[in-house]
Every structure is written in C-alpha cells, then in structure tokens.
C-alpha cells in the first residue's frame, strides 16, 4: 500500500498528512503543492473515493509522479510511525484557538488536514500535539483544505528554512 521513491529529493523534513480525504481534487492539489515544495505527503486511509489516476490527474497534472507519497492503511499506522520517528503532530482545525502564524514550527512536524466533509474524530483531535487555525473574516467558516495547508506549510517552511533552493 505504501508508495515512496527514495530517489526523489526531499528538502524539507516537514510532512503533510491528509486524514481520510474524501475529495480527489483536493488530494491532487495537495500532491502538487507537496511536489513543488519537496515535502512528503502521507495519506491516512480509507479515502472517501476510489484512488485512481483519472480522478487525480486533472489537478495534479504531471506533478503526481514527483510527489513523495505514502499511503497509510489507518490512523493507528500514522500514530505508530510518527511516534517511532519522534515527530510532532500539528492539526489544522477550525476548532483551534491558536493561530497558525503564532506558532514555532519544527523541522520534523507533520501538518495534518482533516476530511473535507467533517474534519477529524475527537481521538485524532486529542492526539495532536498542537492544534492551529487560520484566522478568517467574520461570518466565514473555513478555507479550502489545500489553501489552508498551503498557508500553514508556507509559514512552517519559512521558519525552518525548508523551502527548496
């Protein structure tokens, strides 16, 4: 189930993770974002769609082959992996009180985005080491998942010096 290519350059020690995504267009956009910024992506399954190139290609274009992608079979698999690697889990959530731009990010952080249709379960929320939100204008509920991930990833890469050269 895992797909990774050790020959792909990964310049940032940060990782993006998507929890049980249900929108293939957002997954493709996240893979494109990660490929362009040389950041690995973890997909926590099950996905809410059939995983195939046709569903991902329209937005991902030819960047899908450049993405360092690992598909994990469950939340437990992600937790086991991140604990073994000593990584901090940073959850992007509208329920957070901490603004993403007030946090000090670390090179080993995993930035986790929830399911587009419902975020993450309480157990995942509770397991996060840090929960952050993007501040929004009054009356707005949330940004597109990949837009929020891009904002937080950009800040984390800036702070850790992880942008590709």
C-alpha positions as CSV (number, residue, x, y, z in Angstrom):
1,X,0.0,0.0,0.0
2,X,2.9,2.4,0.6
3,X,4.4,4.2,-2.4
4,X,7.6,6.1,-2.0
5,X,10.6,6.7,-4.1
6,X,13.9,7.3,-2.3
7,X,15.4,8.9,-5.4
8,X,13.0,11.9,-5.2
9,X,14.7,14.9,-3.5
10,X,13.0,15.8,-0.2
11,X,14.5,19.0,1.1
12,X,12.1,19.7,3.9
13,X,11.8,17.4,7.0
14,X,8.2,18.7,7.4
15,X,5.5,16.4,6.2
16,X,1.9,16.9,5.0
17,X,-0.8,14.4,6.0
18,X,-4.4,14.1,4.9
19,X,-6.8,12.2,7.2
20,X,-9.2,10.1,5.2
21,X,-9.7,12.6,2.4
22,X,-12.9,12.4,0.5
23,X,-12.2,14.8,-2.4
24,X,-9.8,13.5,-5.1
25,X,-9.4,17.1,-6.5
26,X,-8.0,18.3,-3.1
27,X,-5.7,15.3,-2.8
28,X,-4.3,16.0,-6.3
29,X,-3.9,19.7,-5.4
30,X,-2.1,18.7,-2.1
31,X,0.2,16.3,-4.0
32,X,1.0,19.1,-6.5
33,X,1.7,21.5,-3.7
34,X,4.0,19.0,-1.9
35,X,5.8,18.0,-5.1
36,X,6.5,21.7,-5.9
37,X,7.8,22.3,-2.4
38,X,9.6,19.0,-2.0
39,X,7.6,17.9,1.0
40,X,6.4,14.3,1.5
41,X,2.7,13.5,1.8
42,X,1.1,10.9,4.0
43,X,-2.5,9.8,3.2
44,X,-4.3,8.2,6.1
45,X,-6.9,5.8,4.6
46,X,-9.5,4.9,4.0
47,X,-10.2,7.5,1.4
48,X,-13.7,8.5,0.6
49,X,-13.2,7.9,-3.1
50,X,-11.7,5.3,-5.4
51,X,-8.0,6.0,-5.7
52,X,-7.1,6.1,-9.4
53,X,-5.0,8.3,-11.8
54,X,-8.1,9.6,-13.7
55,X,-9.5,11.2,-10.5
56,X,-6.2,12.8,-9.6
57,X,-4.7,13.8,-12.9
58,X,-6.8,16.8,-13.8
59,X,-5.5,18.9,-11.0
60,X,-2.3,17.1,-10.2
61,X,-1.1,17.1,-13.8
62,X,2.4,15.7,-14.2
63,X,3.3,16.6,-10.7
64,X,1.8,13.4,-9.3
65,X,4.8,11.4,-10.3
66,X,7.1,13.9,-8.5
67,X,5.2,13.7,-5.2
68,X,6.8,11.6,-2.4
69,X,3.6,9.8,-1.3
70,X,3.0,7.2,1.3
71,X,-0.5,5.8,1.8
72,X,-1.1,4.5,5.3
73,X,-3.9,2.0,6.0
74,X,-5.2,3.7,9.2
75,X,-4.9,6.4,11.8
76,X,-3.1,3.8,14.0
77,X,-0.5,3.3,11.4
78,X,0.2,7.1,11.2
79,X,0.4,7.3,15.0
80,X,2.8,4.4,15.2
81,X,5.0,5.9,12.5
82,X,5.1,9.4,13.9
83,X,5.8,8.2,17.5
84,X,8.6,6.0,16.3
85,X,10.1,8.9,14.4
86,X,9.5,11.4,17.3
87,X,7.5,13.8,15.1
88,X,5.1,16.4,16.5
89,X,1.6,16.3,15.0
90,X,0.2,19.7,14.1
91,X,-3.5,19.6,13.3
92,X,-5.2,22.3,11.2
93,X,-8.7,22.7,12.6
94,X,-11.3,25.4,12.7
95,X,-11.8,24.4,16.4
96,X,-8.3,25.5,17.4
97,X,-7.7,28.7,19.4
98,X,-4.1,29.1,18.4
99,X,-3.4,31.0,15.2
100,X,-1.0,29.2,12.8
101,X,1.1,32.3,12.4
102,X,1.9,32.5,16.2
103,X,3.4,29.0,16.4
104,X,7.1,28.0,16.2
105,X,7.3,25.1,13.8
106,X,10.0,22.4,13.9
107,X,11.6,20.5,11.0
108,X,10.0,17.2,12.0
109,X,6.4,18.4,12.2
110,X,3.6,16.6,10.4
111,X,0.9,19.1,9.3
112,X,-2.4,17.2,9.3
113,X,-5.5,18.3,7.5
114,X,-8.8,16.6,8.2
115,X,-11.5,15.2,6.0
116,X,-13.2,17.9,3.9
117,X,-16.6,16.8,4.9
118,X,-16.1,16.6,8.6
119,X,-12.6,17.2,9.9
120,X,-11.1,14.5,12.2
121,X,-12.6,12.4,15.0
122,X,-12.2,13.5,18.6
123,X,-9.5,10.9,19.2
124,X,-7.3,12.4,16.4
125,X,-8.0,15.9,17.7
126,X,-6.9,14.8,21.2
127,X,-3.8,13.1,19.9
128,X,-2.5,16.2,18.2
129,X,0.5,17.9,19.9
130,X,-0.7,21.3,18.6
131,X,-3.9,22.5,17.0
132,X,-3.8,25.6,14.8
133,X,-6.3,27.6,12.8
134,X,-6.2,30.1,10.0
135,X,-7.9,33.4,11.1
136,X,-10.9,34.2,8.9
137,X,-13.2,37.2,8.4
138,X,-16.4,37.3,10.4
139,X,-19.1,35.0,9.0
140,X,-16.7,32.7,7.2
141,X,-16.5,29.1,8.4
142,X,-13.4,27.7,6.7
143,X,-11.0,27.8,3.7
144,X,-10.5,25.0,1.2
145,X,-8.3,22.4,2.8
146,X,-5.4,22.7,0.4
147,X,-5.5,26.5,0.7
148,X,-5.2,26.3,4.5
149,X,-2.4,23.6,4.2
150,X,-0.5,25.9,1.8
151,X,-0.7,28.8,4.2
152,X,0.5,26.8,7.2
153,X,3.1,24.9,5.2
154,X,4.5,28.1,3.8
155,X,4.9,29.6,7.3
156,X,6.4,26.3,8.6
157,X,8.9,26.2,5.6
158,X,9.8,29.8,6.2
159,X,10.5,29.3,9.8
160,X,12.5,26.1,9.4
161,X,14.4,27.2,6.3
162,X,12.9,24.3,4.4
163,X,11.9,26.0,1.1
164,X,13.6,24.4,-2.0
165,X,16.6,26.3,-3.1
